Amino acid sequence: MPFVRRIKKPSGVYLALVESRWEKGRPRQHVVKYLGKEVEGRAVRRVSSDGVKVTSVRRHLDVEIIDHLASDLGLKPLLPSSVLVLVYSQLLERPSINRMEGWLNETDMLEVLGIERITTADLYNALDELQLSDFSKVEQTLAGYLSRYEGDGGDGVAARRSLVIDVTDTYFEGDGMDEGEAPRRGKDGKVGRLVQIALAVTEKRGFPIFHRLFGGNISGKRLFREMLHLLASMGYDGIVMDRGLYSAANIDSALSLGLSMICGVVKDKHFRPMLIGIDKERLYRKENRITLRNTHVYATSIEHKNGKLIVVYNPYLEVLKREHHYDEGGDDEGASILGYSLIYHNTTLDEAEVVRRYFEKDIVERSFKQMKGVLSLRPVRVWLKSHVEAHVKICYLAYAVLSLLQFRISRLGISAADALDILSTGYRVELRDGSTGFEWRTIVELTKDQERIRNLVYKTR
């Protein structure tokens, strides 16, 4: 009976199919067929390059990496494969659903996900299925996995227990979030039909913990009230939030739940007299100076609501705003509070640390930038209300994968988006020997950058 024999030579190990025959009273092995050279435990057949034809070229490496990260996050058992197609494509190319079938043929995505074929109708059904599912289980799984890495490299428990919360809006066409909702002016000044997305991310690395979707006509103060009990129930005891979520009632509610917070405060009519009465010359001294990433500010504190209200003065910002204020016809009384900002906190941190954590809280803004820019959250290119909501969830899932990729490759000093661009040329090629009909597939040799990214992604931490 024929069997495979490994033949060792100076140039490598070769495999051959051999059989034993009796000759002159002793067994001798005869080669039936040479199988090729052994590479990483597999036979690589040798063929003449003259007759080789490329039958297929597909994107593989970026799909493989994303699929590996999704597996690490625990997404694959929780989500249908058709939903994962939407998540993966959102990270790689973001084609419209109507053009997805043709684009998928250029990638290994369907094979990696074990899908034989998928249609446009299947993809729209995937949006419906995602919208009807209990997405809180998915968020909890993601938060449980990602939170374990929040303290890596420094702050430990303190960093892991604090969230940054902010709200952004995005335009859409089609049915409104609420019946009869009219177009509204967004943060960028444009008028259109809006949905608002509240996003909570970890303070250090920007890992997504949860999101909520609201109609465009709901104030940030009300949004925070609806999220408050969820924050407490998830075990997080610290929050950092922008002044758009501030109200005295919200502060009182957060205090009643035992939350520590750093929150921007609106300079409304209640605080205006205090700001006008501040001795600016006394505040503008070296002893009150705090160094931030791109500027210097001056701060002082007063007791307020079982915590402290920090008055922050930025002289450079005052100059810029004062000129604009006068150009717009403003008077000296209105100019007297320019350059000031207010921060409330009830933490045990010193004044300088609170100011830095608040003004350098751009982690959530970068998260929104990733969702809106890299992941193309805006504009939403679906029509039905349920599809709008499902599309936001797709972007949230894609951002979770992107944030894990960013964490894994952080030592390279490049963004996750740039890493995906580098991986996009990692093709799988299918070849055919025209003379024998032998077919095989191979991955195009990786570049050094691709190897570094792949090794870091697969590295067990």
C-alpha positions, 0 to 999 in steps of 0.5 A, spaced: 500 500 500 502 506 498 504 511 503 507 518 504 515 518 505 519 525 507 525 525 504 530 530 507 535 534 503 540 540 504 535 544 500 529 542 504 524 536 506 520 533 500 514 529 500 513 523 495 508 517 495 512 511 495 510 503 495 514 497 497 516 492 493 520 485 494 526 485 490 531 479 490 528 477 497 528 484 500 523 490 500 525 496 496 521 503 496 519 505 489 516 512 488 509 513 485 509 520 485 512 526 488 508 531 492 512 537 492 516 540 498 514 540 505 513 547 508 510 548 515 507 541 515 504 542 508 506 539 501 507 545 496 507 542 489 512 544 484 510 546 477 513 550 471 511 557 471 510 558 464 503 554 465 501 558 471 495 562 470 492 566 476 484 565 476 482 569 482 485 575 486 481 576 493 482 581 499 484 576 505 489 579 510 484 585 512 478 580 512 482 575 516 485 580 521 478 583 523 475 576 523 480 574 528 478 581 532 471 579 532 472 572 535 476 575 541 471 580 542 466 574 542 461 577 537 461 571 532 457 567 537 452 573 538 451 575 531 448 572 525 453 572 519 450 576 515 450 582 520 458 580 521 458 582 513 455 589 514 460 590 520 466 587 516 464 591 510 463 598 514 470 597 516 473 595 510 470 599 504 463 601 506 459 600 500 452 601 499 448 595 501 445 595 493 452 594 491 455 589 496 454 583 492 459 585 487 464 587 492 464 581 496 466 577 490 473 581 491 474 579 498 474 572 502 469 575 507 464 570 505 468 564 505 471 566 512 464 567 515 462 560 512 457 563 507 455 560 501 452 566 498 448 572 500 443 577 497 441 584 497 435 582 501 439 578 506 443 584 508 436 588 509 433 582 513 440 582 517 438 590 519 431 588 521 434 582 525 439 586 528 434 591 530 429 586 533 435 583 537 437 584 545 443 589 543 444 590 550 447 583 551 452 584 545 454 591 549 455 587 555 459 582 552 464 587 549 464 592 555 466 585 559 472 584 554 474 591 553 474 593 560 480 588 562 485 592 558 483 599 560 488 599 566 494 596 562 500 600 562 498 605 568 492 607 572 489 600 574 482 600 577 481 608 577 482 608 570 477 602 569 472 605 573 471 612 569 467 613 563 467 619 558 460 621 556 458 625 550 452 626 545 453 627 537 448 628 532 447 625 525 443 627 519 438 621 515 433 621 510 426 617 511 422 616 517 423 620 523 425 617 530 418 620 532 412 621 529 411 628 526 419 630 528 421 636 524 428 638 521 433 641 526 439 645 526 445 640 528 451 642 531 455 644 524 449 649 523 446 645 517 438 644 518 436 636 517 432 631 520 437 628 526 438 623 530 442 624 537 447 618 539 449 618 546 456 614 547 460 612 553 467 610 552 472 608 557 476 614 559 483 612 558 483 608 551 476 610 548 473 603 548 466 603 547 461 601 553 454 603 551 450 607 546 443 610 546 439 613 540 435 619 541 430 623 537 433 630 534 429 634 539 431 631 545 436 636 550 442 633 552 440 634 559 434 629 558 439 624 555 443 624 561 437 623 566 435 617 561 442 614 562 444 616 569 441 609 572 444 605 567 451 608 569 450 606 576 447 599 575 453 597 570 458 599 576 462 605 574 463 610 579 466 616 575 464 620 569 467 625 565 462 629 561 461 636 557 457 642 559 451 640 554 449 634 559 449 639 565 444 641 569 443 642 577 438 637 577 442 632 573 448 633 578 443 632 584 441 625 581 448 623 580 450 625 587 444 621 590 447 615 586 454 616 589 457 617 582 463 622 582 464 626 576 467 632 572 462 636 568 463 642 564 458 647 567 454 652 562 455 659 564 448 661 565 444 667 569 446 663 575 453 664 575 454 670 571 454 675 577 460 670 580 464 671 574 463 678 573 465 679 580 472 675 580 478 679 581 482 677 574 488 680 576 488 676 582 487 669 578 492 671 573 498 669 577 503 664 576 501 660 582 494 658 579 497 656 572 496 649 569 499 647 563 495 643 558 497 640 552 497 646 547 496 652 552 496 654 559 490 656 563 489 659 570 484 656 575 481 657 582 475 653 586 469 655 590 465 650 594 459 648 590 454 642 591 458 637 595 464 638 591 467 644 588 466 649 582 473 650 578 473 657 575 478 656 569 481 663 565 484 662 558 487 669 557 489 667 550 482 664 548 479 671 551 483 675 546 480 671 540 473 671 543 473 679 545 475 681 538 469 676 535 465 679 540 466 686 538 466 685 531 459 682 532 457 688 536 458 686 543 459 691 549 464 691 554 459 687 559 458 681 555 466 681 554 467 681 561 466 674 562 469 671 555 475 666 556 472 663 562 469 656 563 466 652 569 468 645 571 464 642 577 467 636 580 466 632 587 472 627 586 478 627 591 483 629 585 487 636 585 485 642 581 490 641 576 488 634 575 481 635 574 482 641 569 487 636 565 482 631 565 476 635 563 480 639 557 483 633 555 477 628 555 477 628 547 477 621 547 470 620 546 470 626 541 476 622 537 471 616 538 465 620 534 470 622 529 472 615 528 464 613 527 463 619 523 469 619 519 473 612 518 466 608 519 462 613 515 456 614 520 454 620 517 450 620 512 446 614 514 444 611 507 438 607 509 431 610 509 427 606 514 427 608 522 429 601 524 434 601 518 437 608 521 437 605 528 441 598 526 446 602 521 448 606 528 449 599 531 453 596 525 458 603 526 458 601 534 460 594 533 465 596 527 468 601 532 469 596 538 473 592 533 477 598 531 478 600 538 481 593 539 485 593 533 488 600 535 490 597 542 493 591 539 498 595 535 499 601 539 506 600 539 507 602 532 505 609 532 499 608 527 492 609 527 487 603 526 485 606 520 492 606 517 493 599 519 487 597 515 489 600 509 496 597 510 493 590 510 488 591 504 493 589 499 494 582 503 491 578 497 489 571 497 491 568 490 488 562 486 493 559 481 492 553 476 497 549 472 495 549 465 498 543 463 496 538 469 490 542 471 493 542 478 490 548 482 492 551 489 491 558 493 497 562 496 497 568 500 501 574 497 508 575 501 507 580 506 510 586 507 514 588 513 509 592 516 503 587 514 507 582 518 508 587 524 501 588 524 499 581 524 503 579 529 501 584 534 494 582 533 495 575 534 499 576 540 496 573 546 496 578 552 
